[in-house]
Amino acid sequence: MADATTTGSESSETIVGISRAKAPEPPLSDKPITGDRYYSTEFAQKEWDHLWTRVWQVAGRVDQLPEPGDYITYQVGHESIICVRGEDQRIRAFYNVCQHRGNQLVTAEMGSLAGGEFQCAYHGWRFSDTGVLNWVYCEEDFPQGNPCGKRNLVEIPSDTWAGFVWFNMDQGCESLSDWLAPIANQLDGYRMENMKRTHWVTVIGDWNWKCVQDNFNESYHLPFVHPETVASMNEHYEGCQFDLYDGTGHARMLMPGGGPGPNYQGNVERTFKSLGQDFAFWDFDPEPYRDDMAALRLALQARKRELGASKGYDFSSYNDDQLTDHYHYTVFPNISFSMKPDGCIWLRSAPHPTDPNKCVFDMWYLTMFPEGVSEYYSNSMRDWVSVDHQAEHQTGHHSEVSCGPGIDQDVAIWTTQHAGLRSRGYRGDYMPYQERRIRYFHDNIDRFLAMPPTPR
């Protein structure tokens, strides 16, 4: 359910939508963020041993597993994880490895079990959808005794939230709901479980995974990497709110949209062009607000509220700001949710299996289709999408595959940044206060690195 937090003298009033209550500022270190954190193989190994094997991660979407026996695989680092829906409808996660001599059980990204069992292609061992070893060839020939029921697949904690399948390689991990607090309660109002993935891109990038998370933990770069955005949103730090949720690693940014901020010096025609698709969909005439950009945002909110139901949307769980503004969440360690009234840009960075100078970067767009509509123009992706079409997984090097407008601009900068981070001339960060989410992100990495390695 949507966050119904109350504050101050409004303690008897339930807030509709996501509360804008400011989170207390947590203490931050002043430790330099040095370049070796991005390219050192030793540092990358510490991250694997202490962090990646201990955090909750996303394997895929629940709607990829509609029937018993359906499975998906996801690789992070050198580990491959299988998630499968059982006959009991429960989704379980296992390491993708046969317990005979270590062969990977499946190599497909997704599929469905023949006969309801995994069968190893090497020697034929068969495992049920609950991970139990059911059959081996020449079972009488094992000096240790028949391995059936003994050498089962290794299951790891898994759960679902917001239409995503999550897993954790730490057998002693906290629950997913505890891990995602307090942001899950805020994001529930967007009903991402009802959204459909309409864009699915994975690129291998020539940068460390932290370059991505650093980028999505600040908006200082917007006027220079995304200059077109200043005409349609208030990207200036004085107009935004930054929240760092102490002890979690998670953060959010609330950025006003639906028009530029008071620092904007550009032409009003640029604003009208930037928001043109939005104006057209909502039958909105911006002309009366040509000389009052502050009123433009509020008028567009009112128009969306007025026509939402007739356009097929249920905005009852949103506050007015959510109809125009950018609610951007970074979920530690490696996921970003950039929420829109009609969808979500979902972003993930993950470590390359062998090289800290590379990264596996995912961009998904999740579309909330209006009720009764099968074809829809996604303004964020500038593309027509269909509710009946499964998104094709586009993969390749970052120079070969597009991640869509906006994100391609970010991708273009990460390669040159990573190259600079390796320079002997780089002396470490020198950041303004508005970039403190980056400091918080690295402090939480260090918090995990100070823990013992995850037990195997």
DAPE-V456428 format. One record per helix or strand. SS is the DSSP state (helix for helix, strand for strand). FROM is the first residue (numbers start at 1). TO is the last residue. If there is no record, write none. Layout:
SS;FROM;TO
SS;FROM;TO
This chain:
helix;8;10
helix;36;39
helix;41;52
strand;57;61
helix;62;64
strand;70;76
strand;79;85
strand;91;95
strand;110;112
helix;114;116
strand;117;119
strand;126;128
strand;133;135
helix;139;141
strand;155;161
strand;164;168
helix;176;180
helix;183;190
helix;192;194
strand;196;205
helix;209;216
helix;222;225
helix;227;231
strand;233;233
helix;237;239
strand;241;244
strand;251;255
strand;257;257
helix;268;274
helix;276;281
helix;287;289
helix;293;307
helix;320;323
strand;326;331
strand;335;340
strand;343;351
strand;359;367
strand;375;378
strand;383;386
strand;393;397
helix;407;421
helix;433;449
